[in-house]
């Protein structure tokens, strides 16, 4: 088995993992250029990540 095959994802469409990672990286670049934040799920909760690296929960515990 070649080294490339060993490192490939077990998914049928392994390119999706690479595409998703590149999309997230592009979102970070755009957020930094526009001084905004990105939203994603981390540990089962939605968070906001700012260009300076700060990560805050999207909703506080009391918010809905």
C-alpha positions in Angstrom: 0.0 0.0 0.0 1.4 3.4 -0.9 2.0 6.2 1.6 -0.7 8.3 0.0 -3.3 5.6 0.4 -2.4 5.2 4.1 -3.0 8.9 4.8 -6.3 9.1 2.9 -9.5 9.4 4.8 -11.7 6.4 5.2 -14.6 8.2 3.5 -15.7 7.4 0.0 -15.2 11.1 -0.9 -12.1 11.9 1.0 -11.7 15.2 -0.8 -14.5 16.6 1.3 -12.3 16.7 4.4 -9.7 18.8 2.6 -12.4 21.1 1.1 -14.0 21.7 4.5 -10.6 22.6 6.0 -9.8 25.0 3.2 -13.3 26.6 3.5 -12.7 27.2 7.3 -9.3 28.7 6.6 -10.8 31.0 4.0 -13.5 32.1 6.5 -10.8 33.1 9.0 -8.9 35.1 6.3 -12.1 36.9 5.3 -13.0 37.6 9.0 -9.6 39.1 9.6 -9.8 41.3 6.5 -13.3 42.5 7.3 -12.7 42.7 11.1 -15.6 40.4 11.9 -15.8 36.9 13.4 -16.6 33.4 12.4 -19.1 31.1 14.0 -18.6 27.3 14.4 -19.4 24.4 16.7 -16.8 23.5 19.3 -17.5 20.8 21.9 -21.2 20.8 21.0 -21.7 24.5 21.4 -21.6 27.4 19.0 -18.7 29.8 19.4 -17.5 33.1 17.9 -13.8 33.3 17.0 -12.5 36.8 16.5 -9.5 37.8 14.3 -7.3 38.3 17.4 -7.8 34.7 18.5 -10.4 35.3 21.2 -13.2 32.6 21.3 -16.5 33.4 23.0 -19.7 31.3 23.3 -22.3 32.5 20.8 -25.0 32.4 23.5 -24.5 32.9 27.2 -26.0 30.2 29.5 -29.1 32.5 30.2 -29.7 33.3 26.6 -31.9 31.3 24.2 
